Amino acid sequence: MERLPDVIVVGAGIFGLAAALELHAGGRAVTVVDDGPLPRPLGASTDISKVVRIEYGRDEEYMALAERARDGWLRWNAEWFGEPLYHEVGLLLVSGAPMVPGDYLHDSYYRLLARGHRPERLSSADIAARWPAIRAGACADGYLNPEAGYVESGRVIEALGREAGRAGVAFHGGAPVRELVERSGRVTGVRLGDGTVLGAGETVLATGAWTPGLVPELAAVMRSVGQPVFHLAPADPAAYAAPRLPVVSADSARTGWYGFPAHPRTGVVKIANHGPGWPVDPVRDPRVVPEAYVPRLRAFLADTLPGLADAPIVYTRCCLYCDTPDEHFWIARHPGRAHLTVAAGDSGHGFKFGPVLGAVIADAVDGRANAYLDKFRWREIPTGTVGQEGSRYRGAG
């Protein structure tokens, strides 16, 4: 008789695969359920790159977790990836006005110093001299953090899937999960769209923006929004390749814009916005970037990276966020449905934590103490709560 898995993990994005690897390493029999492929084209955990940064403004808890995650990316480079998929090219954070106490750049910079890091403070002239791709005078202030960069996110998901399979994690695809299966208030598994029932002792939902569809009681605290992503083809990719251009946060708390150096394999420059976005139904809506974002992109490029202002857009993507009102993750056992753990609520800043997410989720599943589970707990969120992720733009969408 075939043994039921100890844990079913629904979702093979960064939350789900990190959890599956950690739970399996702890001795659990784990099955990952996702109708794939890996990476899932419409999921959040894909595309060519995601930022890895330590900066979290005033939030020292996230900064401490991000430090551990950055160490984890270096370890995964050495142990699992075969070639570097985390590229530590540095993060340049610039502002159109001098940094002042209370703003994201100022608070991040001084907390980095307090925690023993060595960010390099830069004047407007310094920035113009070192990175000629950035328009002279576009930036009044800023700093470079060399302990940051980006990961090739889609390839990371492929690599983690291979590692999980090699380690003994089972995968079940072919049909999406339609609903949870319950008996006497206990979740006993999932029912797929083709009617198949998969049972397990514990069920973990790492389903991002799809989570409220399976746990409707979370609809009030999880909102799906799209964010615009553009891939540009510069005439001279070498002019935008690291180290001639690092990852750039272009006053993101006031503008939302950030970008990457030319990709080492494709030569494209990715530019995206971390802002309010627009509502997206993950099942029904087309994943199309609204045309109104194109002139906004061109205006940003003309002001900050003028050599790209007329570069062809070769690809656009709607990056799907699963937002919580306070923008903290939601990693917790369900208080009223036994043997169900939810690991979602990325709020647009989850991927960078990949190497440490698995341990947090596994501790939630196993009921172990973890310093971060209070921050990510199942919680009541008052009406009018404002998001607390400091790098995010909160102006008009």
Summary of the structure (lengths in Angstrom):
residues: 397
radius of gyration: 20.9
end to end distance: 54.7
largest distance: 70.9
contacts: 1332
relative contact order: 0.19
helix: 29%
strand: 25%
